[in-house]
Amino acid sequence: MSNHDALAERFGTPTYVYDLDVTAQARDQLFALLPDGFGLYYALKANPHPEIARELREGGCRAEISSTGELANALRAGFCPEHILYTGPGKTDGELDAAISAGVRLFSVESYTDLQHVGSVAQRHGTTARCLLRVNTTQGSASTGIRMMGRPSQFGIDAETLPSLMPAFKAVAGVRVVGAHFFTMSNAQDEDALLGEYEFVLQSAAQLRQEAGLPLELLDIGGGFSSPYAVPGARTDYPKLRVGLTQLLDLYLPQWRTGEIELACESGRYLSGSCGTLLAGVVNVKESRGSRFVILDAGINVVGGLSGIGRLLPAAVGIEQAGQEPGHLVGPLCTPGDSLAKAAKLPELAPGDLVTVPNVGAYGVTASLLSFLGRPAPTEVVLRGGDVVSVSRLDYQRAYEVSP
Ligand SMILES: *Cc1c(COP(=O)(O)O)cnc(C)c1O
């Protein structure tokens, strides 16, 4: 009996299994790809599970959050408030209150009014917040990944407006502008495209420093590191990144060598994607007009939820069980959108069989349509050295039990 079979027997399905040994490998690999001294923010959006966040923290990561829930998970994972970066285009009064009360002092702001908002809450708490201006760059060189910038956007301050706005930014009370935050691409499999994007970012940052007086005590150059999602495969290796990025820094921002400019980047999927495997059970197999449908107990309520609403990710889950029989892999929900893989090559499968979906440690549970159709959330089991160290399940259904 394989370890996965044993875990499925013990904890039932659907169950996510997170292997912290793999989390640590991914973390150490990403640090090794970066020039020495780079800070690395873990975007809890990818997976806020405190055990995963703790494993990343223990290896030197900081936390990037954008809600009170993520704040609670980051604190539970042991991050000290000084190592938390708060981001997002819609920070509410209540969220800012909670973050500043908890000691968070570093914010990425997306507009002049966002900066004023952070400043007024900081003042109310008798403190000063350090702010990074998130920059909406004018254009980019990326040929892969999701382009985030260069268009009208709720994210970032339009780069071309910075020279005229900078005096006003610097005059806002309750905040000190300490640097810049770029996030221009996601999931870049092509190393040259990633380096090209960083070149553009570093060039833009240097130019804004020169022409607009943009402070660069801390420069967060973004991320873009790629890791397979819900299909077998290894994390992307970037053999030229460390040397290439060092050369770009020496060219555009030589002050990085003296420590005058602190550098950071950020990642969600690279750090937590590969540590997670979904164990799903086959509930039924049916034939319809010549097609085989394999119906699982996990659908877009458990994995790939964002793709269920037609956004961001193709619904094309790949299971580890190899086979040659065509079939559609579907979930249990009452919507034709609950499809995990169309016309996939599957093995013989029967009710009660186990299928495993690899590389779902990021954008799994919390990025899915968890409460749609009211099924319980999947169990989440955390392993270290092959031993179970934590078992939990989000209990969203209790929300209805709270009376006003
Ligand atoms: C979503 C997000 C990330 C994480 O993206 P990955 O593709 O998971 O690495 C990092 N930074 C920002 C600002 C984000 O919005």
The ligand as a Gaussian input file, in Angstrom:
#p B3LYP/6-31G(d) Opt

LIG

0 1
 C       -0.473000      36.859000      -6.437000
 C        0.716000      37.676000      -6.124000
 C        1.958000      37.056000      -5.886000
 C        2.164000      35.578000      -5.985000
 O        2.130000      35.143000      -7.313000
 P        2.673000      33.706000      -7.727000
 O        2.397000      33.618000      -9.176000
 O        1.907000      32.725000      -6.922000
 O        4.123000      33.670000      -7.384000
 C        3.012000      37.867000      -5.561000
 N        2.871000      39.206000      -5.487000
 C        1.710000      39.831000      -5.733000
 C        1.628000      41.315000      -5.625000
 C        0.579000      39.086000      -6.057000
 O       -0.581000      39.695000      -6.295000

